[in-house]
Amino acid sequence: MERDKDDQSTWSRRDVFRMGGLATAAGVFGGADLVGAGPIPQARAIQGADVYTRIGVRPFINLTGTLTINGGALTLTEVRDAAHQAAGFAVNIDELMERAGARLAELMGCEGAIVTAGASAALTHATAACIAGADPELIQQLPDLTGLKDEVIIPRESRNVYDQAFRGLSVRMVEVDTQAAFHAALGPRTAMVAVLGTGEARGPLRLEEMAAAAQKAGVPVVVDAAAELPQRPNPYLTRGADLVAYSGGKVIRGPQCAGLLLGRKDLVWAAFMNSAPHHSFGRPMKVGKEEIIGMLTAIEMLMGRGIEVDYRRWRSWLQDISDTLTRLPGVRTEINDPAGASPFPTMMVEWDPARNGITAGEVHAQLMDGDPRIQSHASGDGYSFRVRPAAMKPGDAALAGRRIAEVLAKAPAAVSEKVPARPVTDLSGRWAVDVEYTRGKASHQLFLEMNGNKLEGTHTGRSLDGPLSGTIDGDRVRMRSSLPYQGSRVGFVFEGQAGEQTMQGELSLGEYGKARWTARRLKTAEA
């Protein structure tokens, strides 16, 4: 997974050399009082944490905002209470969704609304509704699209990894990048137009224009606004969109496994017919009475009190962390107002590597291994990372600030530049690679060109190929590749030992875990 551009260090080489002659670590940091006296409370003392620690899972303070893989936002207490109460009764889900949807639509100022199992599920149900409507024969036919509309038009700037929410229904994604291309693509096979809310502004196609043309053709427009905060009036529905999807477990702080689909009442209800509890393609994406009531409660709270109180609290937490960190020489912070999809402030933390000799990746490792455990955006060889406060709770800021300061204060005085060892061999050429996953095997190929200790080339997988780069240090090799597929990318990091004719080691697959790889150099005839 690629790092955010704003997580890269802004310290230049000139800054490093300019600061290189300054004080040693002891002089720079001036004593432990900068990070607070006394030990940091142990995570095991956190009330309720034993629900995780008893099975060997250590909770953490989450500085990454609302990322699903890190647990998303912390559900509001009122939402948890409402969901707990809902769990104690039996109700008819059709009746509950109809009444809850009507209340949500009233609150949001739209025709229709349903609760879904997250924003991605909302997009899948919307796609099914645009293809099959509420016709039970067609609902049963999906994902077989024989005789049905089977194309989804999507602007290039809207392509992303969540395209799979549409593609799961076997549709063909028709990517367009100009107004002419959009109008040419709109035809009798078009089932819907898909737009990423945050991507629309980056491209030449305006939502109003797409919606007007699609409406004439009888084609619905669906907007993915997963990470955004729902507003009344809705900024997408008022511009012509037919449906819009939101995540419930992000800044709304509803149930983590819930989302919203808002918009035209006929399409919204058709989407519900294509989802659980009905036997349909969307049946696996079940939302229960607990999520429905929890999501309704979250929206009632949002519409009742707004977000300003939370905004001020989040900013104060960032300021608390900043006040602690900036007491360390060489460390600076910058608090930024909300921008883009996420309606909360963020803060960039940067440090001078000539004073604090530790990389962001090393900071991440120490924060995750320490106590309290802290999850962060720190990664790679840079000297900065961004803090997002939306998943924090009272008390986290003080603990996080002290722990980050402790890690930076104990770092060496400066980054020591390692000179790589002479390569054991020239790896230039074509290599056959066998990959062994936890289940399954695959044959890949690498075409490498070596210049000193640097590697460049191409990685070809089963059917995809993309650029590769890396380094060799003695017999240790590390290569990274990215293979594009539609709106997504498949990333590989090869690490291991190299010889004249063979290589082997561990393969990191990002969110998909790890694998083993072995490679052999191909002879000219084989290549």
N, C-alpha and C positions, 0 to 999 in steps of 0.2 A: 504494500500500500504506500503510495507516494506521500511524502510529508507535505503539509501545507506550506505555501510559500512564505507565509508570515511567521513560520516557526524556524526559518533559517536565521543564522547569525548575521547581524549587521556590522560586526566588528571587522574592519578590513585588516590586511596584512600591515598596512601603514600604521594603524592603531596599535597593533601588537608590538611592532618594533619601537614605536614612540614611547610606549609604556614599559618597555622591557627593562629599563634601568631603574625602575622604581623599587620601593621597599620590598624586603623579604616577607614571607608569609606571616611571621610573627608581628612585624611592624605594620603590615597592611591591615591585618584583621584586628590587632590591638586587644586581644583577650576575649574570653568566652562570654563576657557580659553582653556582648553585642547580640547574642542569640538567646539571651534569657537565662536566668539562673535556675539550677535544679533540673532534674531529669524530666523528660517528656513522659506524660502518663502512658502506660502500656495499653495497647489495643485490646488485650484480653479483658481489661476492666470496663470496656464499653458495654453499657446495658443492652442486653438482647443479642449481642454478637455471638453467643454460644450456639444459636440456631445454625450458624455457619461453621464456627470453629470446632464444634463437636464432630464434624465430618472432615476436618482438615482444610477448610477453606477460610482464608484470612480476608475479611472485609478491608476496604481502603477508603481514605478520603479521596473523593473524585474531583480532580481539577480539570477534567476534560469536557465538562458540560453534559450533554444529553446523549452521548453515543450509546447505542443499544448494547454493544459488546461490553461496555462498562456499567451496565445496569440501568442506563437512562437516568432521567431525573428522579428525585425522591418523591414518591406519591404524597400528595397532601394528606394530612391527618384526617380531615373531614371526608376525603374520598375513601380512605381505608376504612373508616368507620361505617360509611354508607354501604360499601361493598360487603363488609362483614355482616351487616344487618340483612342485606339482600340474600346472603348465603343461607339464612335460617328459614327461608320460605320457598314453597314451590309455586311457580307461576307458569302460564302459557307464554312461550317466547314470542310467538307471533303477536299476541295481544300486547305484551310488554314492549316490543320493538315499535309497534304502531303508536302507542301512547308516548313512549320516550322520544321517538322520532318527531312526533308532533310538537312536543315541548322543546326539543332542541331546535327545530325549525323556527318556532316562535322566538326563542332566545337569539338565534343567529339572523333572523330576518330573511329567511329563504323559504322556498316552497316545501322542500322535503329534506329529511336527514335520517341517517341510520348510524349505529355504532358498529364498527368493524374490528377485526383482529389486527389492528395496526394500519398505517397508511398504505403499505404495500398490498395488503389484502383488499383495501378499498379500491385500489387501482385495478386489481384483478377482477373484482366484482363489477366494477364499472365497465371493463372491457367485455365481460360476458353479457352485461345488460345491453350494450350497444350492438352486440352480434345477435343474441338470441331473444332479447326482450324478456317478456314474462311467459313466453310460449313453452309449455312443459315438454313438448316434443323436441324442440330445439335445445332446451336446457339439457335434456338427456343426451342429445347428440354430441354436445361439446366434450372434448376439444376437437372432434372431427368437424371440419369446416366445409365439407362437401356441399356445394350449392349455396353457401353463405358468404357474406362479405368477409374478406380475409386480409385486408390491408389496414395498417395504422400509419398515418402520416405523422412524422415527428420532425421538428426543426433540429438542425445539427447541434445547436447550443443546448438543446434539451436532452441529448443523449447522455445516459449515465448508467451505472451498474443496476439501478432499479428498473431498467427496461424489462428485466425478466418477469416483472409483474404482468406485463402485457404479453410477452413472448410465450409465456406458459400456455396460452390458449392457441398456439400454433399459428398466430398471425404473422404476416410479413411486415417488417418495419420498413417504411419508405422514408428515407432521410432526405430532407430538403434544406437548401441553404439560401435560396433567393425567393422573391415574390413570384417570379415566373415559374420556378420549379414547383412551388406550392400549388399554384392554380392548375398547372399541368397534371400534378399527381392526383388531384381531387377528382374522383370518378366513381363509376358504379360499383367498384370493388372496395371502396373506402368504408370501413366500419366506424372509424372515429379518428379524431385528431388528438394527439397527446402532447402536452406542453409542460415543461418544468417551470414552475413559477419563477425561480431565481435565474433561470436560463433565458427566459423570454426577453428580458431587457438587454441582453448582450448581443442579440442577433438583429437582422434587418426586418424580421417579420413581427408586426405588432399583433397582439391578441385580438384587438377589435377587427382587424382586417381578416384574420383567419376565421374568426367566429362568424362574421357576416357572410363570407363565401361558403363556409361549411353549412350554415343555416339554410341557405338557398338550395344546397344539395341534399338537405335532410340528414346531415352528418353531425353527431354530437362532438363537442370539444371538452376534453377532460384535463384538468390542471392538477399536477402534483405539487402540493404546498406542504409537504410532510413536516418540515422543521419550522414552519412559520406559525405565527400566532393568529388564530381566527379573529376576524374583526367584523363589526356590523356598522355599515353595510359591507358586504364581502367585496374585496377589491378585484376579484376575478369574475364572480358572477355578474357584477354590475358592468363589466367590460365585455360581456357576451358569452362567457364560458357556460356550459351546461352543468358540469359537475366539477367539484374540487375536493381533494383528499387531504386530510391532516393526520398527523400522528398524535395520539393521546398521551403518550408517555414521555414527551419532550417538555417544552416550556409550559404546556397546559398543566402538566403534573397530574394527569389522570392515571388510570391503570396502565402499567407498562405495556401490556398486551392488548391495547385498545387503540382505535382510531375513529375518524369521522369521515363520512361521505355526505356532502351537502350539494343541493342543487335542485334541478327539475324533479318534481314529485314522481312522474311516471318512470323516469330512469332510475331514481333512487330506490323505488319500490321493486323495480325489476332487478336491480342489483341485489336486494335482499332475497328475492326469490332464487337467485343464483348462488346463494350462500347458505350456511348452516342456519337453522336446523334442517333445511330442505335438502333432499338428495340431489346433488348437483356437483358441478366441477368445483365449486367453492366450499363444499361440505367440510373438507379438512381444516378450513380456516374458521374454526368455531369461536364464537363469542358468547359467553354465558351471561346469566342474569347479574352476576357480580360486576362484570365489566360494563354492562349496559347502565346499571344504576351508578356505578363509580364514574363513568364518563359523563353522564348527565349531571352529577353533582359537581364535577370539575368545571363544566361549562357554566353552571349556575353561579359558581363562585367567581369565575373569571368575569362574567358579565356584571356581577354585582359589585365587585370591588376593583376591577381593573388590574393593572400590573405595576403601577407606580410605587406602591409600598415595597414590592419585591425588588424593583429596580434600585431603589435607594439602599435596601439591605445588601444586595449583591455588590453595589459599588463600595459600600462601607467595608465589606469583607476584603475586597481587592485592596482598598486603602490600608487596611490593617496589615495585610501581607507585605505591601509595599513599604510601609513604615519600618517593618522589621528588616527587610532585605536591604534597603538603601542605607542602613547603618553600616553595612560592609563596604569598605572602599573597593571601587572597581565594579560595583553592581548598580545597575540603574533599571528603572521600571517606567512604563508608560501605560496609563489607563485610557482605553478607547471607548467611546460611546457605541451603542448598538449600531450595527451595520449589516446590510444584507438580510438574510432570512431569520437570524437568531436575535430576538429582541432583548438582549441582555448585554451589559458592558463586558469587556475583556481586558486583560492586561498582559503586555509583553514584558518578560523578565530577560535581561541581558547581563552578561558579565565579561570583563576584560580577561582574556586567556593569559595575558602576561602577569596578572595578579592571581587569578583563580584558575589554576591549571587542570581543568576538568571539562570534558565534553558533555554536551547535552545528553548523549546516550548513556554516559557513565552516571550522570545525575539521575536519570530515570531508573537505572538499575539499583542505585543506592536507596532511592526513595521507596522503591517497591520491596526491597529487602529489609528495610528498617522498621522501626516501631515508633510511632504509628506508620502503617503502610500507606503510601500515597501514590495514586495513579496520576500521570501527567502526560502532556504532549511532548515532553523532552525526548529527543531522539537524534541519532546521527552524530556527526562530527562537528556540529556547530556549537555556538555558545549562547543560545537563547531558546526560549519556548514561551508559548502563550498559555495563560490561565483563563479558564472559563468557569464561572462560579455557580451556574444554574443547578448543579447537583450537590452543592454543599449544604451543610446544616449549621446551626449556631454552634460555635466552638471550634469548627474545623479551621477557620482562618488563622487563629492563633497557633494551633498545632502545626498547620502546614507552613506558616511563615517561619517558625522556629526550626522546623526540621530542614527546610530548604536552606536556610541560613547556616545551619550546622554542617550540611554537606559541602556548601561552598567554602565555608571557613576552614574546613579541614583538608581542602584540596591542596595539592602542591602549589608552590609559588608561581609556576609557569608551566605551560604545555611543553613537553619535551618532544621534539620532532624525531620520529624514528626513521632511520634510513633502511629501506628494504634490502634484504640480502640478494646476492646475485642469483638469478634463476637457475635451477638445476638443468633446464633444457629449454629449447625453443618450442613453444606450444603451437606455433603457426601451422595451420592445416585444417583438415576436416576430421571430426571425431564422431564416432557412433556412441550414443549414450543410452544406457538402459536405466530406466527409472522404476523403482519398486515402491509403490504406495502401501499404506496400511492394508488396503485391499486393491489388487489390480496392478498391472505392469504396463509400461509404455516404452516405445522406442523413439528417441529424439536424435537430432544431430546438431552439432556445433561447428561453425566455421570460424576459426580464430586467426587473428593477425596480432603479432606481438611486437611491441616497440619498447625496449628496455624492460621495465617491470609492469608495463601497462598492456592490457588486452582489450581488443575491440573485435566485433564480429556480429554474427547472426545466429540466433537460436531458432531452430525449427522443431515444433512439437508434432503432435498427431496430425493436425491440419492447419495450425497457426504458425506464424513466424514473426519475429520482431528483433530489434537491436539488442546487443549484449555488450557489456563493458565489465572490466575487472582488473585485478592485479595479481601478480605472483611474487611471493616473498620467499626466496629459497625454493622449497618444495611445497609451500603452502599457497593454495590458489583460492581466490574468491571472485565469483562472477555473478552479475545481476542482469536479468533480462526482463522484458515486458512485452507480452504477446497480445495485441489488440484483438478484441472480438466485439463487433457491433458497438454498443455504448460502454463496454467494459474493457478491462485488461486483466490478463492472467500473469502474475508476477512470480519469478523464480529467483532464488538466491542459492548458487552452488558454492559450497565450501568443502575443502578437502585437501588431499595430498596428490601432487602431480609427479609423474615420472616421464621417461622418454616416450613410452608407448601406451601408458595407461594413466588414468586418474580415477579417484573414488572419494566419496565423502557423504556429507549430509546435505539434503536439499530442503530449504525453508520455503514454504508455500503460503506465507502470510496467514490469513484467516483459515486456510485449509490444512494447517498443521505442517508436518514434516514427512520426508521420504528419504530413501537412500538412492545414490546414483553411482554408477560405474561407467567409465568411458574408455574406449580404445581408439588409437589413431588409425584412420583408414589409409590403406595404401593407395597409390595413384589410380590403379585400375578399379578399386572399390569405389573411390570417390567419384 
